[in-house]
Amino acid sequence: MSYPAINAVTRERGSYWKLRLSSGWLILPAMMFVVAFFIIPLLVMVERSLFDPSPENYSRFFESSVYPRAMFFTLWMAALVTALCLALGFPYAYLTYRLAGTWQWVLIVLVLLPFWSSLLVRTYAWTILLRDSGLINWALIGTGLIDRPVKLMGNTLGIVVGMTHVLLPFMVLPIIAAMRRFDENLFLAASGLGAPPLTAFWRIFFPLCLPGVLAGCLLVFVLAVGFYITPAILGGRTAFFSLLIVMQVNKLLDFGFGSALGVILLLVVLAAVALGSRLVRLETLFDQGQK
């Protein structure tokens, strides 16, 4: 390589690293925000769980059956909500994928529409429908199907309905992203080889969309485990784990034990993420895909 060519390559590499170093400062405000409002409070919570008054806070979790049972109940509810979101979200995502033009965008906007309103407002809207004097009981009594109101909130049913509604978009969006990466020529190839449409769907289309399904399930499950607002409003005094943490901190003022419960919940969520990451790439959660 000639001397001028070497100088050109050197200048190009110098410009590249200079650009990287200069653009690296752009992430500094975001990193400061994460440290100030996430890392430091998390470290304070861990410190309180160990030294307010002692590490025996963690042993208290196992001394009573209330807290392990609440954790099991929370995991069970999260799994149930995940299954319902999958049962509702996959057909919706498939319909969105099969449509084209305006109707496809209409369905996508309907999925994104809940993000434009407050979670608290959406949850309270369900109380208008589910309470004893709500629209559902009013309609059922008006049609003569029941003679007195059915308890639809203040129990696990209210939690399941509310959380499924809130978390459904987090299931639909990763599945749509996975479907948009599917090559439709594979359907033509399967048809040319004699495969019926249903066989091509289950043998080709669904396996290739499975990463999006697993990503949606992981995202919904992790969010459901730590949910608080919806169980508090629609579930009443159900033994949701997040409600126990709030009770320890706000009512009993036991900050040490409440912090220990928070750390335990965090470890359970991290274990779920670690297990899920062995089945699906985490970047699938945010990859919009290309059609």
Secondary structure as UniProt FT lines:
FT   HELIX           3..24
FT   HELIX           25..27
FT   HELIX           28..34
FT   HELIX           35..39
FT   HELIX           40..51
FT   HELIX           56..63
FT   HELIX           66..98
FT   HELIX           102..112
FT   HELIX           113..116
FT   HELIX           119..130
FT   TURN            132..133
FT   HELIX           135..142
FT   TURN            143..144
FT   HELIX           156..180
FT   HELIX           185..192
FT   TURN            193..194
FT   HELIX           197..200
FT   HELIX           201..205
FT   HELIX           206..225
FT   HELIX           229..234
FT   TURN            236..237
FT   HELIX           241..246
FT   HELIX           247..251
FT   HELIX           255..277
FT   TURN            278..279
FT   HELIX           282..285
//
